[in-house]
């Protein structure tokens, strides 16, 4: 089976953007970014150990396919063909047998991996089937485990496994990946090196976002790339007063990726408790804080694709503050 043709870089097709993350958070950023550019690459975490992905990972010794499947679905072509195949990929079986809760897309991706012996080529073939507007890549060539230090009732304990960390009571203080020095996906490293913009977040901060800066080769690329870096902060869940604040999210990134320069931090005003503290932390990392309403209108902690696309547009075009409040329209000269 020959490799599917890759889209060439096209002038006028928008900036080359690499989005890093996993799960629903990465799907949100991709749904917005696809409205702005046809040159998208999603670099996806491969630490999932629960549900269908975890079962396939354990049984077949493969990368967990679930987050990769979700990213592909977010990039599918908006035609009857693309939407139909997206629904097929996302369909889950509900039975009393071994197929229960398996997603069809997970099985398809793993089947292509076994046939081709190449995870990247297999993902490219699924993208071709979907008419995906972009490319999906794993962040590492091997499956990873997440290990977290969690503080609870004054004690610090270690929790291992992405699914366990996600539901662990207490506050996560730090995360590590196991193995600590995994091989990065070469295509992912090359994409970061060639990007105009790199977008980190939103998403489960300790299990989907921060792992990218812990893979040494990928971290090196994120530090050296000439691309500008945009951090998209999470929305504040309604009715959860103990949730991490926007300021804490940004501090956690700085702690796990010392010296990483950031150019723009996007936050929804409703999720920011202390604008001055967040702005100061952003400045300490080299970034401009961009406050934009990106939440859906019903008030739930979900990003609106059109609003988030507008925020990315302002970030990429360097439009700050109130759009009608500055004599120059809020535009600033390039930083570099």
C-alpha positions as CSV (number, residue, x, y, z in Angstrom):
1,X,0.0,0.0,0.0
2,X,1.6,3.3,-1.1
3,X,1.7,6.3,1.1
4,X,-1.2,8.8,0.7
5,X,-0.3,12.0,-1.0
6,X,0.5,14.9,1.3
7,X,-0.8,18.4,0.6
8,X,2.0,20.8,-0.4
9,X,2.5,24.1,1.4
10,X,0.3,26.7,-0.4
11,X,0.7,30.4,-0.2
12,X,-2.6,31.9,0.8
13,X,-3.8,28.8,2.7
14,X,-3.2,30.4,6.0
15,X,-0.4,30.1,8.5
16,X,1.2,26.8,9.2
17,X,-0.1,25.9,12.7
18,X,0.8,23.1,15.0
19,X,-1.8,22.4,17.8
20,X,-0.7,20.3,20.7
21,X,-3.0,18.5,23.2
22,X,-5.5,15.7,23.4
23,X,-9.1,14.8,23.9
24,X,-11.9,17.4,23.9
25,X,-9.5,20.3,24.5
26,X,-7.5,19.6,21.3
27,X,-10.8,19.0,19.4
28,X,-11.9,22.5,20.4
29,X,-8.7,24.2,19.2
30,X,-8.8,22.3,16.0
31,X,-12.4,23.2,15.3
32,X,-11.5,26.8,15.6
33,X,-8.1,26.7,13.8
34,X,-9.5,24.9,10.8
35,X,-11.6,28.0,10.1
36,X,-8.4,30.0,9.7
37,X,-5.9,27.8,8.0
38,X,-5.6,24.8,5.8
39,X,-2.1,24.0,7.0
40,X,-2.8,22.4,10.4
41,X,-0.9,19.7,12.2
42,X,-2.3,18.2,15.4
43,X,0.3,16.6,17.7
44,X,-1.5,14.4,20.1
45,X,-0.7,12.9,23.5
46,X,-0.3,9.1,23.7
47,X,-0.7,8.4,27.4
48,X,-4.4,7.3,27.5
49,X,-4.8,4.1,29.5
50,X,-8.5,3.9,30.0
51,X,-11.6,2.7,28.1
52,X,-11.3,1.4,24.5
53,X,-7.9,3.0,24.0
54,X,-6.4,1.4,27.2
55,X,-7.8,-2.0,26.3
56,X,-6.3,-1.9,22.8
57,X,-3.0,-0.6,24.1
58,X,-2.8,-3.4,26.6
59,X,-3.9,-6.2,24.3
60,X,-2.1,-5.2,21.1
61,X,0.9,-3.2,22.4
62,X,0.0,-0.1,20.3
63,X,-0.3,3.6,20.8
64,X,-3.6,4.5,22.4
65,X,-5.7,5.5,19.4
66,X,-8.6,7.4,21.1
67,X,-7.2,11.0,21.2
68,X,-5.8,10.6,17.7
69,X,-9.2,9.5,16.5
70,X,-10.8,12.6,18.1
71,X,-8.3,14.9,16.5
72,X,-9.0,13.3,13.1
73,X,-12.7,13.7,13.6
74,X,-12.3,17.4,14.4
75,X,-10.5,17.9,11.1
76,X,-12.9,16.0,8.8
77,X,-14.2,17.6,5.7
78,X,-17.6,19.3,6.1
79,X,-19.2,17.3,3.3
80,X,-21.7,14.5,3.5
81,X,-18.7,12.2,2.9
82,X,-16.6,13.7,5.7
83,X,-19.4,13.9,8.2
84,X,-20.5,10.4,7.6
85,X,-17.0,9.0,8.1
86,X,-16.6,11.1,11.2
87,X,-19.7,9.6,12.7
88,X,-18.5,6.1,11.8
89,X,-15.1,6.8,13.5
90,X,-16.9,8.1,16.6
91,X,-19.5,5.3,16.8
92,X,-19.2,3.1,19.8
93,X,-20.5,-0.4,20.2
94,X,-22.8,-1.1,23.1
95,X,-23.0,-4.8,23.7
96,X,-22.7,-7.4,26.5
97,X,-19.6,-8.8,24.8
98,X,-15.9,-7.9,24.2
99,X,-16.7,-5.1,21.7
100,X,-18.6,-3.1,24.3
101,X,-17.5,0.6,24.3
102,X,-15.0,0.1,21.6
103,X,-15.0,3.0,19.1
104,X,-15.0,2.0,15.5
105,X,-12.3,4.5,14.7
106,X,-10.0,3.0,17.3
107,X,-10.4,-0.4,15.6
108,X,-9.8,1.1,12.2
109,X,-6.7,3.0,13.2
110,X,-5.2,0.0,14.9
111,X,-6.0,-2.2,11.9
112,X,-4.1,0.1,9.6
113,X,-1.2,0.2,12.0
114,X,-1.0,-3.6,11.9
115,X,-1.3,-3.7,8.1
116,X,1.2,-0.9,7.4
117,X,3.6,-1.2,10.4
118,X,3.8,2.6,10.5
119,X,1.6,4.7,12.9
120,X,2.0,7.9,11.0
121,X,1.2,6.4,7.6
122,X,-1.8,4.7,9.2
123,X,-3.1,8.0,10.5
124,X,-2.5,9.7,7.1
125,X,-4.7,7.0,5.5
126,X,-7.5,7.7,7.9
127,X,-7.1,11.4,7.3
128,X,-7.4,10.8,3.6
129,X,-10.6,8.7,4.1
130,X,-12.1,11.6,6.1
131,X,-10.9,14.3,3.8
132,X,-9.2,15.8,6.9
133,X,-8.1,19.4,6.7
134,X,-4.8,18.8,8.3
135,X,-2.5,16.1,9.6
136,X,-2.7,14.2,12.9
137,X,0.5,12.9,14.5
138,X,1.4,11.2,17.8
139,X,3.7,13.2,20.1
140,X,5.8,10.1,20.8
141,X,6.6,7.0,18.9
142,X,5.9,4.8,21.9
143,X,3.0,4.8,24.4
144,X,3.6,6.7,27.6
145,X,2.4,6.6,31.2
146,X,1.6,9.7,33.3
147,X,2.9,9.9,36.8
148,X,1.7,12.7,39.1
149,X,2.5,14.1,42.5
150,X,-0.9,14.7,44.2
151,X,-1.4,16.7,47.4
152,X,-4.3,15.5,49.6
153,X,-4.9,16.4,53.2
154,X,-1.4,17.7,53.7
155,X,0.2,14.5,52.2
156,X,1.9,14.1,48.9
157,X,1.3,10.8,47.1
158,X,2.2,9.4,43.6
159,X,-0.6,8.5,41.2
160,X,0.2,6.6,38.0
161,X,-1.9,6.4,34.9
162,X,-3.7,9.1,32.9
163,X,-7.1,7.8,33.8
164,X,-6.2,7.6,37.5
165,X,-4.7,11.1,37.6
166,X,-7.8,12.5,35.9
167,X,-10.0,11.4,38.8
168,X,-7.6,11.6,41.7
169,X,-8.8,13.6,44.7
170,X,-6.6,16.4,45.8
171,X,-4.4,18.9,43.8
172,X,-1.9,17.8,41.2
173,X,1.5,19.4,41.9
174,X,3.6,18.0,39.1
175,X,3.6,15.4,36.4
176,X,6.2,13.2,34.8
177,X,6.1,10.8,31.8
178,X,7.3,7.2,31.9
179,X,9.6,6.5,30.2
180,X,11.2,9.8,30.9
181,X,13.2,10.0,27.6
182,X,10.9,8.5,24.9
183,X,11.5,8.9,21.2
184,X,9.5,11.8,19.8
185,X,7.6,11.3,16.5
186,X,10.1,12.7,14.0
187,X,7.3,14.2,11.9
188,X,5.9,16.0,14.9
189,X,9.3,17.5,15.6
190,X,9.7,18.6,12.0
191,X,6.2,20.2,12.0
192,X,7.0,22.3,15.1
193,X,10.3,23.4,13.5
194,X,8.5,24.5,10.3
195,X,5.5,26.1,12.0
196,X,4.4,29.7,11.9
197,X,2.4,29.2,15.1
198,X,2.4,26.6,17.8
199,X,-0.8,26.4,20.0
200,X,-0.8,24.7,23.4
201,X,-4.1,24.0,25.1
202,X,-6.9,24.0,26.0
203,X,-7.4,20.6,27.6
204,X,-6.7,18.5,30.7
205,X,-3.6,20.4,31.7
206,X,-1.6,17.8,33.5
207,X,-2.5,14.8,31.3
208,X,-3.0,16.2,27.8
209,X,-1.1,19.5,27.6
210,X,1.9,19.4,29.8
211,X,3.2,16.0,28.6
212,X,4.2,17.6,25.3
213,X,6.8,19.7,27.0
214,X,8.2,16.6,28.8
215,X,9.2,14.6,25.7
216,X,12.8,15.8,25.3
217,X,13.1,16.0,21.5
218,X,9.7,17.7,21.2
219,X,10.5,20.1,24.1
220,X,13.8,21.0,22.4
221,X,11.8,21.8,19.2
222,X,9.3,23.9,21.1
223,X,12.1,25.9,22.6
224,X,14.1,26.5,19.4
225,X,11.4,26.9,16.8
226,X,11.1,30.3,15.1
227,X,7.3,29.9,15.4
228,X,5.3,32.1,17.7
229,X,3.7,30.2,20.6
230,X,0.1,30.7,21.8
231,X,-1.3,29.2,25.0
232,X,-5.0,28.8,25.2
233,X,-6.2,28.6,28.8
234,X,-9.0,26.5,30.0
235,X,-12.5,27.7,31.0
236,X,-13.4,27.7,34.6
237,X,-15.9,24.9,35.3
238,X,-19.2,26.1,36.7
239,X,-19.8,25.1,40.4
240,X,-16.2,23.9,41.1
241,X,-14.5,26.4,43.4
242,X,-11.5,24.2,43.8
243,X,-10.7,24.0,40.1
244,X,-7.3,25.4,39.0
245,X,-7.3,29.1,38.1
246,X,-6.0,30.5,34.9
247,X,-3.0,31.9,36.8
248,X,-2.2,28.4,38.2
249,X,-2.5,26.8,34.7
250,X,0.1,29.3,33.3
251,X,2.4,28.8,36.4
252,X,2.3,25.0,35.9
253,X,3.4,25.4,32.3
254,X,6.3,27.6,33.4
255,X,7.3,25.1,36.1
256,X,7.3,22.2,33.7
257,X,8.9,24.0,30.8
258,X,11.5,26.4,32.2
259,X,12.6,29.0,29.7
260,X,9.9,28.3,27.2
261,X,9.0,31.6,25.6
262,X,5.3,32.3,25.0
263,X,4.0,35.0,22.7
264,X,0.3,35.1,23.4
265,X,-1.9,33.8,26.2
266,X,-5.6,33.6,25.4
267,X,-8.1,33.6,28.2
268,X,-11.9,34.0,28.6
269,X,-12.6,36.9,31.1
270,X,-15.1,34.7,32.9
271,X,-12.3,32.2,33.7
272,X,-9.9,34.8,35.1
273,X,-10.0,35.6,38.8
274,X,-7.0,38.0,39.0
275,X,-6.2,39.7,35.7
276,X,-3.2,41.5,37.1
277,X,-1.6,38.3,38.4
278,X,-2.3,36.5,35.1
279,X,-1.0,39.4,33.0
280,X,2.2,39.5,35.1
281,X,2.8,35.8,34.8
282,X,2.2,36.0,31.0
283,X,4.7,38.9,30.7
284,X,7.3,36.9,32.7
285,X,7.1,34.3,29.9
286,X,7.3,36.9,27.2
287,X,3.6,36.9,26.4
288,X,0.8,39.3,25.7
289,X,-2.4,38.4,27.5
290,X,-5.4,38.4,25.2
291,X,-8.8,38.5,26.9
292,X,-11.6,37.3,24.6
293,X,-15.0,35.8,25.2
294,X,-14.5,32.3,23.8
295,X,-17.1,30.4,25.9
296,X,-20.4,29.1,24.3
297,X,-23.4,31.2,25.0
298,X,-25.1,28.9,27.5
299,X,-22.4,29.4,30.1
300,X,-21.1,25.9,30.2
301,X,-17.3,25.3,30.2
302,X,-17.1,24.7,26.4
303,X,-15.3,26.7,23.8
304,X,-17.3,28.2,20.9
305,X,-15.5,27.4,17.6
306,X,-16.3,30.8,16.0
307,X,-15.4,32.8,19.0
308,X,-12.2,30.9,19.6
309,X,-11.3,31.3,15.9
310,X,-11.8,35.1,16.3
311,X,-9.4,35.1,19.3
312,X,-6.8,33.2,17.3
313,X,-7.2,35.6,14.4
314,X,-6.6,38.5,16.8
315,X,-3.6,36.7,18.3
316,X,-2.1,35.9,14.9
317,X,-2.7,39.5,13.7
318,X,-1.6,41.1,16.9
319,X,-4.8,42.8,17.8
320,X,-5.0,43.6,21.5
321,X,-7.4,45.2,23.9
322,X,-10.8,46.6,22.9
323,X,-11.0,46.3,19.2
324,X,-12.6,49.8,18.8
325,X,-10.7,51.4,21.7
326,X,-7.3,52.2,20.2
327,X,-6.4,54.8,17.6
328,X,-4.5,52.1,15.7
329,X,-7.3,49.5,16.0
330,X,-5.2,47.7,18.6
331,X,-2.6,46.6,16.0
332,X,1.0,46.5,17.1
333,X,4.2,46.1,15.2
334,X,5.7,42.6,15.0
335,X,7.7,41.5,18.0
336,X,10.4,39.9,15.9
